Amino acid sequence: MRRVVVTGMGIVSPLGIGADYVWKRLVNGESGITAIQSFDTTELTAKIAGQVPAGLAAEGKLDLAEWIPVKEVKKMDRFIHLGLVAASQAIEDSGYVPATEEEKYAAGVMIGSGIGGLQSIYDASVMVHEGRAKRLSPFFIPSALINLISGQVSIKYGLKGPNHSAVTACATGVHAIGDAARLIAFGDADVMVAGGAEAAVNTLGIAGFCAARALSTGFNDRPAEASRPWDKDRDGFVMGEGAGVLVLEEREHAIARGAKIYAEIGGYGMSGDAHHITAPADHHDGAFRAMKAAFKSGGLTPADVQYVNAHGTSTPMGDDLELEAVENLFGEAGRGLAMSSTKSATGHLLGAAGAIEAIFSIMAIRDNVVPPTLNLHEPSRASVIDRVALTAQQRRVDVVLSNSFGFGGTNASILFKRAA
């Protein structure tokens, strides 16, 4: 099969926008989690979230008017806004815009979301309930559909190749990237714009996860301390919003046009728990098998890996089960292995999480820096694996494994390796 490399990256996150700006804040140990101000949280038990900062792009913040015409903004849900901005960054970063019809046929899009246009659906349902159905926007349905993010990107850039979206809850970002890489590997495309976007920081989104008792509620007065993977005081995840998008390219195609190559896809694996709608299986067997499949597909071994970007959401059950699965798979290779959860700084971006974490994984290879796990003061259990508590580490990184797991027992693992 053909080899696949990464030639462009774009990110919109609670730490800001732009890969270099966000990465700098991440390795400096800064948090993007703040009190919710955009809507009333009086009736909600969780009152904090990782929210994309609004402001000037020069300051690492998001001004939609700089990216999307005002008249078009009104036709899209916020998750599409965020994904379109991240995709625009990634395509610009890659330097690739197909010029001929044949090139357009060989360039596609696969950007997914776990939930999609939740705010649009909420607003429209309220209008219908209030007897204002005839006033619904004709753009309501296209603004809410998850695949419309891929559609909007393909329309903007004239990408006529595979047009698809992954929808696998919190594993969406990794599934989108991994599946897009396989389309290239099997010859269905030469270039794919792939990733995930999510905008569920709204009344309905927060209320829904509060009802499931999944969110942190004990740190509302200390937002930056709320997301604390593996720490004994963790009490749930913190919702985040944003988008991460990569430009993936067949290796020889990228070399022929003189593209900069950030990293190469080193393997991709998937599995299902067949166990429970929200809880992982015992010993996180699904995670174990997804990671094992990623190594098998790429011909790598755990001994080749220096860093694991964990799913690590800060839930009492999930964190330690993922750690157990990594320990079981890596064995002796786990001694000296670095594993951190960047959700400690961003919160959990649901369907976008795996995509922004793919960017963090690639940056770790580029700069030989492992980002920290914030708020990890007292681990809930001991391990030979270094969870990079509080402070980033400078170390050689050639191969990174990144995990994402979702409701319904869906698991995805992807390997990135230094480009050769």
C-alpha positions as CSV (number, residue, x, y, z in Angstrom):
1,M,0.0,0.0,0.0
2,R,1.0,3.6,-0.5
3,R,2.6,5.6,2.3
4,V,0.7,8.5,3.8
5,V,2.2,11.7,5.3
6,V,1.0,14.9,7.0
7,T,1.6,18.1,5.1
8,G,-0.7,20.6,6.7
9,M,-2.3,21.3,10.1
10,G,-5.0,23.6,11.4
11,I,-6.4,23.9,14.9
12,V,-9.1,25.9,16.7
13,S,-9.1,25.1,20.4
14,P,-9.7,26.5,23.9
15,L,-6.0,27.4,24.0
16,G,-6.5,29.6,20.8
17,I,-6.1,29.1,17.1
18,G,-3.1,28.2,15.0
19,A,-0.9,25.1,15.6
20,D,2.3,26.9,16.7
21,Y,0.4,29.3,19.1
22,V,-1.6,26.6,20.7
23,W,1.4,24.2,21.0
24,K,3.4,26.9,22.8
25,R,0.6,27.5,25.3
26,L,0.2,23.8,25.8
27,V,3.9,23.0,26.6
28,N,4.0,26.0,28.8
29,G,1.4,24.4,31.0
30,E,-1.4,26.9,30.4
31,S,-5.1,26.0,30.6
32,G,-7.9,26.9,28.3
33,I,-10.7,26.0,30.7
34,T,-12.7,28.9,32.0
35,A,-16.1,29.7,33.6
36,I,-19.0,29.7,31.1
37,Q,-20.2,33.2,30.3
38,S,-22.0,32.8,27.0
39,F,-25.2,31.3,28.5
40,D,-26.9,30.9,31.8
41,T,-25.6,28.0,33.9
42,T,-27.8,28.6,37.0
43,E,-29.7,25.3,36.5
44,L,-26.5,23.4,35.5
45,T,-24.2,21.6,38.0
46,A,-21.2,22.1,35.7
47,K,-20.4,25.7,35.0
48,I,-17.0,25.5,33.2
49,A,-15.8,24.5,29.8
50,G,-12.9,24.8,27.3
51,Q,-14.2,27.6,25.1
52,V,-12.6,28.9,22.0
53,P,-11.4,32.5,22.8
54,A,-12.9,35.2,20.6
55,G,-10.8,38.1,19.4
56,L,-8.1,39.0,17.0
57,A,-6.2,36.3,15.1
58,A,-2.9,38.2,15.8
59,E,-3.5,37.4,19.4
60,G,-4.3,33.7,18.8
61,K,-8.0,34.2,19.0
62,L,-10.9,33.6,16.7
63,D,-12.6,36.3,14.7
64,L,-15.0,34.5,12.3
65,A,-15.1,37.5,10.0
66,E,-11.5,37.0,9.1
67,W,-12.3,33.5,7.8
68,I,-15.9,33.3,6.7
69,P,-18.1,35.9,5.0
70,V,-20.8,37.2,7.4
71,K,-23.6,36.2,5.1
72,E,-22.3,32.6,5.1
73,V,-21.8,32.4,8.8
74,K,-25.6,32.6,9.3
75,K,-26.0,29.5,7.1
76,M,-23.8,27.3,9.3
77,D,-23.8,25.9,12.8
78,R,-20.9,26.7,15.0
79,F,-19.3,23.3,14.6
80,I,-19.0,24.0,10.9
81,H,-17.5,27.4,11.6
82,L,-14.8,25.9,13.7
83,G,-14.1,23.1,11.3
84,L,-14.0,25.3,8.3
85,V,-11.5,27.6,10.0
86,A,-9.3,24.7,11.0
87,A,-9.5,23.2,7.5
88,S,-8.6,26.6,5.9
89,Q,-5.5,26.8,8.2
90,A,-4.5,23.3,7.3
91,I,-4.9,23.7,3.5
92,E,-3.0,27.0,3.6
93,D,-0.3,25.4,5.7
94,S,0.1,22.6,3.2
95,G,0.4,24.9,0.3
96,Y,-1.7,22.6,-1.9
97,V,-4.7,23.7,-3.9
98,P,-5.5,21.4,-6.9
99,A,-5.3,23.2,-10.2
100,T,-6.6,20.7,-12.7
101,E,-9.8,18.7,-12.8
102,E,-7.8,15.5,-12.4
103,E,-6.1,16.9,-9.3
104,K,-9.5,17.9,-7.9
105,Y,-10.9,14.4,-8.4
106,A,-8.0,13.0,-6.4
107,A,-8.4,15.4,-3.4
108,G,-11.2,14.7,-0.9
109,V,-12.5,15.6,2.6
110,M,-13.3,13.5,5.7
111,I,-14.1,15.8,8.6
112,G,-16.5,14.4,11.3
113,S,-18.2,15.4,14.5
114,G,-19.6,13.5,17.4
115,I,-22.8,15.5,17.8
116,G,-22.9,18.1,15.0
117,G,-25.2,21.1,14.9
118,L,-26.6,20.8,18.5
119,Q,-27.3,24.5,18.9
120,S,-29.1,24.8,15.6
121,I,-31.2,21.8,16.5
122,Y,-32.0,23.2,19.9
123,D,-32.9,26.7,18.5
124,A,-35.1,25.2,15.8
125,S,-37.0,22.9,18.2
126,V,-37.7,25.9,20.4
127,M,-39.1,27.8,17.5
128,V,-41.3,24.9,16.5
129,H,-42.5,24.5,20.1
130,E,-43.4,28.2,20.2
131,G,-45.5,27.9,17.1
132,R,-43.0,29.6,14.8
133,A,-42.3,26.6,12.5
134,K,-42.9,28.7,9.4
135,R,-40.0,31.0,10.4
136,L,-37.4,28.3,10.4
137,S,-34.4,29.1,8.2
138,P,-34.1,27.1,5.0
139,F,-30.5,26.6,6.0
140,F,-31.5,24.8,9.3
141,I,-31.0,21.3,8.0
142,P,-27.8,21.9,6.1
143,S,-26.4,23.8,9.1
144,A,-27.0,20.9,11.5
145,L,-25.9,17.9,9.4
146,I,-22.6,16.5,10.3
147,N,-21.4,15.7,6.8
148,L,-22.0,19.4,5.8
149,I,-18.7,20.3,7.3
150,S,-17.0,18.1,4.7
151,G,-19.3,19.6,2.1
152,Q,-18.5,23.2,3.0
153,V,-14.8,22.5,2.8
154,S,-15.0,20.7,-0.5
155,I,-17.1,23.5,-2.0
156,K,-14.8,26.2,-0.9
157,Y,-11.7,24.5,-2.3
158,G,-13.1,22.6,-5.2
159,L,-12.2,19.2,-3.8
160,K,-14.1,16.6,-5.8
161,G,-12.6,13.4,-4.5
162,P,-14.0,11.2,-1.6
163,N,-16.5,13.3,0.5
164,H,-17.3,11.6,3.7
165,S,-17.7,12.1,7.5
166,A,-17.0,9.9,10.5
167,V,-19.5,10.0,13.4
168,T,-18.2,7.8,16.2
169,A,-18.7,10.0,19.3
170,C,-15.3,10.8,21.0
171,A,-13.4,8.5,18.6
172,T,-14.5,10.5,15.6
173,G,-11.3,12.6,15.0
174,V,-9.0,9.6,14.9
175,H,-11.4,7.5,12.8
176,A,-11.6,10.4,10.3
177,I,-7.9,10.7,10.0
178,G,-7.3,6.9,9.9
179,D,-10.0,6.2,7.4
180,A,-8.9,9.1,5.2
181,A,-5.3,7.8,5.3
182,R,-6.6,4.4,4.1
183,L,-8.4,6.0,1.2
184,I,-5.0,7.4,0.1
185,A,-3.1,4.1,0.9
186,F,-5.6,2.2,-1.3
187,G,-5.4,4.7,-4.1
188,D,-8.9,6.3,-3.8
189,A,-7.3,9.7,-3.4
190,D,-3.9,11.4,-3.4
191,V,-4.8,14.1,-0.8
192,M,-7.4,14.2,2.0
193,V,-8.4,16.9,4.3
194,A,-9.3,15.1,7.5
195,G,-10.2,15.7,11.1
196,G,-13.0,16.6,13.5
197,A,-15.0,19.5,14.8
198,E,-17.3,20.0,17.8
199,A,-19.4,22.8,19.3
200,A,-21.4,21.3,22.1
201,V,-20.6,23.9,24.8
202,N,-24.2,25.1,25.0
203,T,-27.1,24.7,27.3
204,L,-28.3,21.4,25.9
205,G,-24.9,19.9,25.5
206,I,-23.8,20.7,29.1
207,A,-27.2,19.7,30.5
208,G,-27.1,16.4,28.7
209,F,-23.7,15.4,30.0
210,C,-24.6,16.7,33.5
211,A,-27.6,14.4,33.4
212,A,-25.2,11.5,32.6
213,R,-23.1,12.6,35.6
214,A,-20.1,12.7,33.3
215,L,-18.9,16.2,33.9
216,S,-16.7,17.7,36.6
217,T,-18.7,19.7,39.1
218,G,-16.3,20.1,42.0
219,F,-14.1,22.7,40.5
220,N,-16.5,25.3,39.3
221,D,-14.7,28.0,41.3
222,R,-11.3,26.8,40.0
223,P,-11.8,26.0,36.3
224,A,-8.1,25.5,35.4
225,E,-7.9,22.8,38.0
226,A,-10.9,20.8,36.9
227,S,-9.5,18.5,34.2
228,R,-7.0,16.3,36.1
229,P,-6.5,12.9,34.4
230,W,-5.2,10.2,36.7
231,D,-5.3,12.4,39.8
232,K,-7.1,11.0,42.8
233,D,-9.3,14.1,43.0
234,R,-10.7,13.9,39.5
235,D,-14.5,13.9,39.3
236,G,-15.4,13.9,35.6
237,F,-14.4,15.5,32.3
238,V,-14.6,19.1,31.2
239,M,-16.4,19.9,28.0
240,G,-14.4,21.6,25.3
241,E,-15.1,22.9,21.8
242,G,-13.0,23.4,18.7
243,A,-11.6,21.6,15.6
244,G,-8.4,19.9,14.4
245,V,-7.7,19.2,10.7
246,L,-4.8,17.6,8.9
247,V,-3.9,17.5,5.2
248,L,-2.9,14.0,4.4
249,E,-1.0,13.2,1.3
250,E,0.5,10.3,-0.6
251,R,4.2,10.4,0.2
252,E,5.5,10.5,-3.4
253,H,2.9,13.1,-4.3
254,A,4.1,15.3,-1.5
255,I,7.8,14.9,-2.3
256,A,7.1,15.6,-6.0
257,R,5.7,19.0,-5.2
258,G,8.3,19.9,-2.6
259,A,5.9,19.9,0.3
260,K,7.1,20.1,3.9
261,I,6.3,16.8,5.6
262,Y,5.5,16.9,9.3
263,A,5.2,13.2,10.0
264,E,4.1,9.9,8.5
265,I,1.1,7.7,9.4
266,G,2.6,4.8,11.2
267,G,-0.4,2.6,11.8
268,Y,-4.1,2.7,12.6
269,G,-6.4,0.3,14.5
270,M,-10.0,0.0,15.6
271,S,-12.1,-2.1,17.8
272,G,-15.5,-2.4,19.5
273,D,-16.1,-3.3,23.2
274,A,-19.6,-4.9,22.7
275,H,-20.0,-4.2,26.4
276,H,-21.9,-1.1,27.5
277,I,-23.2,2.2,26.0
278,T,-20.9,4.4,28.1
279,A,-18.5,2.4,30.2
280,P,-15.4,0.7,28.9
281,A,-14.9,-3.1,29.1
282,D,-13.0,-4.7,31.9
283,H,-9.3,-4.0,31.7
284,H,-10.2,-1.7,28.7
285,D,-9.9,-4.7,26.4
286,G,-11.2,-2.7,23.5
287,A,-8.4,-0.1,23.9
288,F,-5.9,-2.9,24.1
289,R,-7.1,-4.4,20.9
290,A,-7.3,-1.1,19.0
291,M,-3.7,-0.3,20.0
292,K,-2.6,-3.8,19.0
293,A,-4.3,-3.5,15.7
294,A,-2.5,-0.1,15.0
295,F,0.9,-1.7,15.6
296,K,0.0,-4.7,13.4
297,S,-1.1,-2.4,10.5
298,G,2.0,-0.4,10.5
299,G,4.6,-3.0,11.3
300,L,5.7,-1.2,14.5
301,T,6.0,-2.5,18.0
302,P,5.5,-0.9,21.5
303,A,9.3,-0.7,21.9
304,D,9.3,1.8,19.0
305,V,7.1,4.3,20.8
306,Q,8.4,7.1,23.0
307,Y,5.1,8.9,23.8
308,V,1.5,8.1,24.1
309,N,-1.1,10.8,23.9
310,A,-3.8,9.3,26.0
311,H,-7.5,9.6,25.7
312,G,-7.4,10.4,29.4
313,T,-10.6,12.4,29.9
314,S,-10.4,12.8,33.7
315,T,-13.1,10.3,34.6
316,P,-12.7,8.1,37.7
317,M,-13.2,4.9,35.7
318,G,-11.7,5.6,32.3
319,D,-8.3,7.0,33.1
320,D,-7.0,4.0,35.1
321,L,-8.5,1.5,32.7
322,E,-6.7,3.1,29.8
323,L,-3.5,3.1,31.8
324,E,-4.0,-0.6,32.5
325,A,-4.5,-1.4,28.9
326,V,-1.3,0.5,27.9
327,E,0.7,-1.3,30.6
328,N,-0.6,-4.7,29.5
329,L,0.3,-4.0,25.8
330,F,3.6,-2.4,26.4
331,G,5.0,-4.6,29.1
332,E,8.6,-3.9,29.8
333,A,8.6,-1.3,27.0
334,G,6.4,0.8,29.3
335,R,9.4,1.5,31.5
336,G,10.5,5.0,30.6
337,L,7.5,5.5,28.3
338,A,5.9,9.0,28.5
339,M,2.1,9.2,28.4
340,S,0.2,12.4,29.0
341,S,-3.3,13.7,28.6
342,T,-3.6,17.1,26.9
343,K,-7.3,17.2,27.8
344,S,-6.0,18.5,31.1
345,A,-5.4,21.8,29.3
346,T,-8.2,21.8,26.7
347,G,-11.0,19.8,28.2
348,H,-12.6,17.1,26.1
349,L,-13.5,18.2,22.6
350,L,-15.6,15.0,22.0
351,G,-15.5,14.4,18.2
352,A,-12.7,16.9,17.7
353,A,-10.5,15.5,20.5
354,G,-8.6,12.9,18.5
355,A,-7.9,15.4,15.7
356,I,-6.4,18.1,17.9
357,E,-4.5,15.4,19.8
358,A,-3.1,14.1,16.5
359,I,-1.7,17.6,16.0
360,F,-0.2,17.6,19.5
361,S,1.3,14.2,18.7
362,I,2.9,15.4,15.5
363,M,4.3,18.6,17.2
364,A,5.8,16.3,19.9
365,I,7.8,14.6,17.1
366,R,8.7,17.9,15.4
367,D,10.0,19.5,18.6
368,N,11.1,16.5,20.7
369,V,8.9,17.8,23.5
370,V,6.3,15.8,25.4
371,P,3.4,18.0,26.7
372,P,2.4,17.8,30.3
373,T,-0.6,16.4,32.2
374,L,-1.8,19.4,34.2
375,N,-3.2,19.0,37.7
376,L,-1.7,15.6,38.3
377,H,-0.6,16.0,41.9
378,E,-1.4,12.7,43.4
379,P,-2.0,9.7,41.0
380,S,-4.8,7.4,41.9
381,R,-2.6,4.5,41.2
382,A,1.1,3.9,40.6
383,S,2.7,3.0,37.3
384,V,6.0,2.5,35.7
385,I,4.8,4.8,32.9
386,D,5.7,8.4,33.2
387,R,2.5,10.5,33.0
388,V,4.5,13.7,32.6
389,A,2.9,15.4,35.6
390,L,2.6,19.2,35.5
391,T,5.7,20.1,33.4
392,A,6.6,19.3,29.7
393,Q,9.6,17.2,29.1
394,Q,12.3,17.5,26.4
395,R,13.1,14.0,25.1
396,R,13.6,12.4,21.7
397,V,10.3,11.5,20.1
398,D,10.2,9.4,16.9
399,V,7.0,7.6,17.2
400,V,3.7,8.6,19.0
401,L,0.6,6.6,19.7
402,S,-2.6,8.5,20.1
403,N,-5.8,7.0,21.5
404,S,-9.5,8.0,21.3
405,F,-12.5,6.1,22.7
406,G,-16.2,6.8,22.4
407,F,-19.6,6.0,23.8
408,G,-21.0,2.7,22.3
409,G,-17.6,1.0,22.9
410,T,-15.9,2.4,19.8
411,N,-12.1,2.6,20.0
412,A,-9.4,4.1,17.7
413,S,-5.7,4.3,17.9
414,I,-3.3,5.9,15.5
415,L,0.5,6.0,15.2
416,F,2.6,8.8,13.8
417,K,6.3,8.5,13.1
418,R,9.1,10.8,12.1
419,A,9.2,11.2,8.3
420,A,12.1,9.4,6.6
